[in-house]
Amino acid sequence: MPTESDIGKDALSVLRALAVRKNVIIAGPPGTGKSRLLNQVRELFKWDQGQTGGAPTGPIPIPASSGPIPAWFPSPDQDVSREVFQTVFDQNTKYRDFMRGLVPMVAQAGAFEVTSGTLHRAATRARLDGNAALVIVDEINRGPAVAAFGSALVGLEADKRVPTDGLPSPTTQFFEILGDNGNHESFALPSDLYILAAMNEADTSVEPLDVAFLRRFHIHRLEPDESALRTHLGLGSKTALADTPSTAADYYEALVQAFTRINELVLLGRGQAYQLGHGALMHAPVDTGNIGAAEDYVMTAWATLRGHVDEVFYGNTRAISDVLRAENSHSPYSMLETTFAGQAVRRITGPLRPKPAELYKLMVLIGTDDHS
């Protein structure tokens, strides 16, 4: 049976927050490991799995089913069934998909039936003695979250739930839903139901979540982690950058320092949510002894970095120029300023795919912030 020290700090923090708050949102820039953390918590919550079950995140410490659930865990006394229900929100997600609603019956024109959505099915399961249920909602801010939760929103908070013994407390919040026969009936969320969601706050295709909605969730934030990237690339602590690369480590060190500096500039120019996570540059296994393989790896990683810079500073040529050090004679990029139709026009000129030597010099310029 694993102890708290066997579980990653983020997974442990989320599990503890779920036990107290019932509802947690994992937020952070792309590439910070939100999906991986969802998978870790999913497997750990089940508790009855003796192995990882082929989880895509690699080895995860899953306790044996015979071991006692620790007291700090969500619903430690509920060990008959611990089930996970998963869904992804999108622009078409509706209350009937997540809670309850009427849908047309197949092959019966004009006939409808009451459907049971993800949250309702999980809540129904969690109301049974000895059961606990976890609802995982990925991309929660890509859909109309408030509309999807609907009337269930008033019963989300921990003190609004029906306690484990099934007897409503003075603070339990009931709300109306459709019953199986189409009539309205009172319903309340059980204490042994947990909701875990993930979102990318910087996603420009969606609207920010309602403040009243967010208030009902504990927010667990993930940030870019330079040390994780260093470990993946086989690097130790920060070292001075060589003028000319002679080893694979030189290329990887330049990449890490450029990545860190670019995130600092993005933080200044756009904010915390628009940074790029370390995972975005951990796209393949690393060959630490082959300089040619390092060049290829860094070229691919740079394409990701450059694409991110272009996206977050879209329309701000001056900002992109500052990031690419276009004013520096050693940069492969420059900014062309001219006029068109009586208006000033700026555009970045330079190679679409810099050669390895050019790219190395650029990463050194960015990473060292050398304005000479």
ABEGO torsion letter per residue (X at the ends): XBBAAABBAAAAAAAAAAAAAGBBBBBEBBGAGAAAAAAAAAAAAAGABABAGGBAAEBBBBBBAABBBBAABBGAABAABBBBBBBBBBAABBAAAABBEBBBBBGBBGBBBBBBBAAAAAAAAAABBGBBBBBBBBGAAABBAAAAAEAAAAAABAAABBBAAGBBBAABBBBBBBBAAGBBBBBBBBAABBBBBBBBAABAABBBBBAAAAAABBBBBBBBBAAAAAAAAGBBBBBBBBABBABAAAAAAAAAAAAAAAAAAAAAAAEAAABBBAAAABABBBBAABAAAAAAAAAAAAAAAAAAAAAAABGBAAAAAAAAGAABAABABBBBBBBBGGBBBBBBBEBABBBAAAAAAAAAAAAAGBAX
